[in-house]
Amino acid sequence: MSQKWKPLKQVGVIGVPFEKGQKKYGVSVAPAAMRSAGLIEQLREIDGLDVKDYGDIDIPSCHEAATVDNMAYLPLVSACNRSLSNKMTQVLNDGRLAVTIGGDHSIGVGTVDGHYSVNEDMILIWVDAHADINTNKTSDSGSVHGMPVALLVKELSDYWPYLPTMDWQVPKFSIKNLGYIGLRSVDHYERLAIEKYKVPTFAMEDIEDHGIRTSINHILHVLDPEKKKPIHVSFDIDSLDALEAPSTGTSVRGGLTLREAIKLMEIIHSTGRLRALDLVEINPAIGNDSDRKRTIEAGLCILKAALGFSRRGTSPRGATDLPIISASFKISSCLETKQEKESGEEKNGMRAIADKYFSKISNIESKYIINEGLSKTISNLLQGKVNAFPLYKVSLSLDRKPVKIPWTLDLASPLDDSHYKKKFKYLKIKKVPAPGN
Ligand SMILES: NC(=[NH2+])NCCC[C@H](N)C(=O)O
């Protein structure tokens, strides 16, 4: 039976201030930098999104020496990912789409491991300049951020030595459920692995040939032709062109434009199947203020596109028309009814009248005033009948043009008010939803 997918409106944000998967200082500052740039607030502005901030995971301090050849800080990387994997499981089991802010890309081990434990049928879209599928034997750098994919996939488990501290992580995810977007710096053995396992890959030259829409749609079709599997996107900011995202540790020229990346995320959002999204490798310590700002803004744009922000704009929820009147009102005077005059309950009576008349209007901003002299004249003209109904003068100030609503007559059916209707312009008062509702 085919399940109807729609975008998950509940989101859980996890920060991972971790940088030991590579050698440069600064990528651990990204969660804080993203938060102070308004990450949570901006996500909450997306129509209908319920965003829970799970805070940053505790990065375990661990002083064990690296015991595996050509794998820097493995015990630390392992401890961080173990804790992240647990946090992922928690967020997903809370029914939320997990948004993880790294940290370097070694944290993909924890996010995918945690996601897999909840959704075994998940597919993984790795958006990156690099394939990150080195083993410690094939890596030139010895940095684990170039190895997460190789650690995760079961097909490569035989190519690793025993990894002390990594017993918690059993590679179960199949490379058959992986696709790449944005590659342009692929090491030799990485290319071999991609070809050997026929990983659907749209490197930059393929994106150049086919466009971003066809590229992602092709990958999604190959990995999940029946459109029924949860999607995990692991987005490395270095997939973007260095001009769009300069503040990152291993930037490569000639990458995705921000527009392509946004489009990519919009397409993924529209599947309704996105369940986990990582944003990694933003390094606020690289570059100047403007580089930092540009990179962080690009990251925010990407997250927002993935979570349903529409560049077309969205009309206010529930509204069917532009607000006709938006004002607040105050009764300054009113001709009382006979009954009120006698009972002296003028004030309550007035409030009741106001409620009755203006319950239909929300958020009225200007004043509603009766001119005493005028009201007396009118009262005379109406020969005492005025006591049978309240009479108001309403003045509303709209933004562009002051509009006067001179009279509102109630219970006035026997009365011919055509004279007043001619003299004063009547304005229909329509109910409008209060802004923000
Ligand atoms: N997530 C990244 N930025 N990875 C960069 C990896 C670079 C290189 N291929 C390496 O293995 O060291």
The ligand as a Gaussian input file, in Angstrom:
#p B3LYP/6-31G(d) Opt

LIG

1 1
 N       33.851000      16.614000       4.324000
 C       34.944000      17.098000       3.779000
 N       35.135000      18.369000       3.725000
 N       35.823000      16.219000       3.334000
 C       37.047000      16.579000       2.718000
 C       37.840000      15.358000       2.372000
 C       39.069000      15.707000       1.619000
 C       39.891000      14.520000       1.200000
 N       39.231000      13.721000       0.217000
 C       40.251000      13.684000       2.397000
 O       39.877000      12.540000       2.470000
 O       40.926000      14.154000       3.265000

